[in-house]
Amino acid sequence: MSKLNKPFMNSQFSSYSINHSLSTQDSEKQNRILQNFLSYKLHLNKTNGQIIKQNLVCIRVLNALPNTKKLDVVINGSKLISKLEYKHFTQYFTLLSGEQFIEIYDSDDTTKSILCEKKLIQANQYYTFAVGLNDDTVSLLSFSDHTFLPLGEAKIRFINLTANAPNLDFAVKAGEGDVVFPNVAYESASDYLSLSPMTVNLELRKPGSKTMILPLYKTKFEENKLYTFVSVGLIEGDPKIEVITLN
């Protein structure tokens, strides 16, 4: 159990139809959809008279691509997500484990994909897939989501998806506490940190300094909840940098 006074190193993890997305305000509802989902299930498929057992994975998708309206997501030839708005994310949905062929489209122009990529996803896992921007090129990132939560505690992590940002410190307000997650690089995630329920003044800062980029004051952590904080947008330009919460 922590009181937000220990820095953690960064850690990035690589790797049916969903026609609506959840805003950050609705995130609490989406978390409960699979809260009690078993770590794996068996998919039974008859092929040539044989039963094939395949493990499933749980995926959610976040649109962190600045200056886009809405996205469509096609996986293995099937459109699973339609009109996913910027800063919104889907509920978890299940896929068979293994290699996935993923195509991303601008919802207003589906004649040509803006990204095509294969992802290998491991069985019995939860993932967040984030569509972002890397050097003016659309990118698809995958982060492994933890679902275990110590009873009576909260658990948090931070992901840096601010396209033109330097590395970022995720910290308690200067003078009130320490850096929680130091020097988190773009397209990277911190480790998870378990902590006691509390309300705390947080801020994003330039790494190794007291220079604040964005205040996150009066952030409340409730017991038995997981929080993933994601910085999106741009430090200079539009849309402006902000932090959304996946939980």
N, C-alpha and C positions, 0 to 999 in steps of 0.2 A: 504494500500500500504506500502511495506517495503523497506528498504535500506540495508537488510541483516545485521541487528543488533539486532535481537530478537531470542533467542533460543526457540525451540518448542519441546514438549514432543513426544515420540515415540507412534506409533499407528499401530497395526497389525490387518489385517482383515482376518478371517478364512472363511473360508467357510464351400452347405455343402461340401464338400471335399476340403481340402486345401493341395495341393501337392507341395507347394513352400514356402520358408520363405523369410523374408526381412532382409538384413544386416542392421547394424546401420546406414550406409550411406543412405539407402533407407527409413529410418524411417519417414522422412517428408512426403513421398508419402502415406504410410499406414495410417497416421493420418487423411488424408483427405477423406479416403474411407467412413467413417461413421461420419464425422464431423457434419453433419446435421441430423443424425439419431435421430428420435423421442425417447423420454424416454421409450416408450413401443410400441409394436405392438400387434395385435391380430392374433393368429394362429387359423384358422377355420378347424375343423376336424369333418367329419360326422361319428358318431358311433351309430348304431342302429337307424338311422333316426334322430338323434339329432345333433345339432351343438354345439361343445365344444369350448369354448374360453380359450386360454392359452397364457400367456404373454411370451415374449422372453427376452433373455439376450444376451449381446455381450461379447465374450471371445477372448483373444489372449493368445498365449502360448510362453514362453521364455525357451530356453535351457541354463540353468546355471549350468549344471552338468559337473564338470571338468573331464578331461581325458576320454571323450567320443567323438566318431566321429559324429554320427547322430542318431536321435531318430525318431521313429514312434509313433503316438498317436492314440489310439482307444478309442472311446467314445460310450458307449451303443452298442458295437458290430460292429461299423462301423469305418474303418480307415479314419480319417479326416485329419491327417497330416503325411506326409512322408518325411523322410530324413531331419529333422530339425537340422541344424548344431549348434555346440557350439557357444554361444554368439549371435545367431540369434533368431528372434521372428517372429511370423506370423502376418498377418493383423487380424483385428477383424473379427470374424464370429459369426453367431447367433445359439443359441440353445434354446430349450424349457426350461423354468424354472423348478426347482425341483431337485430331486436326479439324479445324473449322475454317471455311472460306468465307471471309467477311467483306461485304461491300457497303460503302457509305455513300449516300446520295443527298444532294440538296433537294429538299422536298418540293421545291418549285421548279426543278429541272432534273427529272429522272432519266434523261436520255443518256447521260454519261456519269459514271461514278466519280466521286472526288477522292476515293481511296479504295484500293483492293488489297487485301492482305490475308495471309494464312496465320492462324494462331493455334498452337498446341496447348490444350488445356487439360490439366491433370484431374483424375477422378476424385470424387468425394471432397471437392473444394468449393468455396465461395469466392467469386471474383467481382471486382468493379472494373469494367472497361470504360475508359475515358477517351473521347474524341477531342484532340487538342491540336496545337499548332507548333511546329518546330521549324524555325528558319523559313517561314512562309510556306511550309509544306504540311499538309494535313497528316496527323499521326494518330495511331491507335495504341493506347497504353493499357496494360492490364496489371492490376494490383490484387494481391491475395488478401481476402478479408477474414479477420478472425471473428469467430462467433462465441468463443468461450468467454464468460464474464464472471469473475468472482462475486459471490452473493454479497449484496449490500454496497458494492463499489461501482464506479463508472470507469470506462476505458476510452482513451482518446488517441488519435494520431493526426498528423498533418501531411497533406499532399500539396506540392507546389506546382500549379498549372498556370501560373501567370507568365504569358508568353515572352514578354520582354523584360522580365525581372532578373536581377542577380540572384545568387543564393539568398535564402531568407532565414532569419531567426524567428521562431515562434516562441514568444516569451511572455512572462508576467510583466506587467507595467514596471518601467524603470523606477527603482526605489522601493518596490513592493515585493520583489522576488527575483528569481533567476531565469535564465533562458531554459525553456522546457525542451525544445527541439532545435539544436543549433545547426546553421549552415545547410539547410535543406535545398538541394539543387533543383533546378527546373526538371520536371517530369520524374521527380523522385518522391518517395514517401518516407516519413519517419517510422521508427518502430512504434508499437503501441505502448501506452503508459497507463497503468491502473492507478486510480486515485480515489480518495474519499469524496463523497458528495459535497459540493461547495459552490459558491459564486465568487468569481475572480476576475480581475481586470487583466486582460491579455492584449497583446499587440504584435503586429508583424514589424520586424526591424531589419535594417541592413545588417548583414552578418558582422559580428564582433564589435558592434557599436550600439549607442543609445539612440540612433536616428530612427524615429518611428516612421513607418510607411503607412500603416493602417491601424487604428484603434479597434479593439474588440472588447470593450468594457462591459462589465456586468454579465459576463458569460456564465451561465448556470449549468452545472453538471449534476444530474440526478442519479440516484442509485439504480443499479441494474440496467444501465443504458450504455450503448456504444456510440461514440461520436467520431466521425471522420470529417475534419475541417479541410476544405479545398479552396485554395486561392485561385481565382480566375480573373479574366480581363487583362488590362494593361496598366503598367505604372504611369506611362505617358501616352495619352491618346484615349480613344473610346473603343470599346466600353471600359470604364474605369475599373481599377482593381477592387475586388471585394472578396469576401470569404463566404462560402455556402457550407451548409452542414448536411452531411449524409448520416442518418442514424436509423 
